[in-house]
Amino acid sequence: MSDLTETTCAPCEGFGAALTDAALAQFKSQISPEWEMDLETQSLTRKFTFKAFAKAVYTANLVAYICDKEGHHADISFGWGYCTVVFTSHELGLLSENDFICAAKVDAAI
């Protein structure tokens, strides 16, 4: 488990400085390499694949629960055999520590 899993998300108030390259690299190293970081869209994305529909639904519900508990909400899409989770700090238009905290907590739960 990374240190991020023991941290809680800070309330987002719509302002904040961009994370430095060093901070992004440090946070990225603490989550699964299956998360794709896109600096153009300022997002973290992970696609989970399954052999059926129910596991995709269960995963979407688990991610939704984690996000609700943290107060930092992902974009979640799912269907037969997949669940895609995208974290971004909508109010900031930037990646934030909250995105990485939630990604780490999803990693720990799945």
Secondary structure, 3 states (H helix, E strand, C coil): CCHHHHCCCCCCCCCCCCCCHHHHHHHHCCCCCCCEEECCCCEEEEEEECCCCHHHHHHHHHHHHHHHHHCCCCEEEEECCEEEEEECECCCCECCHHHHHHHHHHHHHC
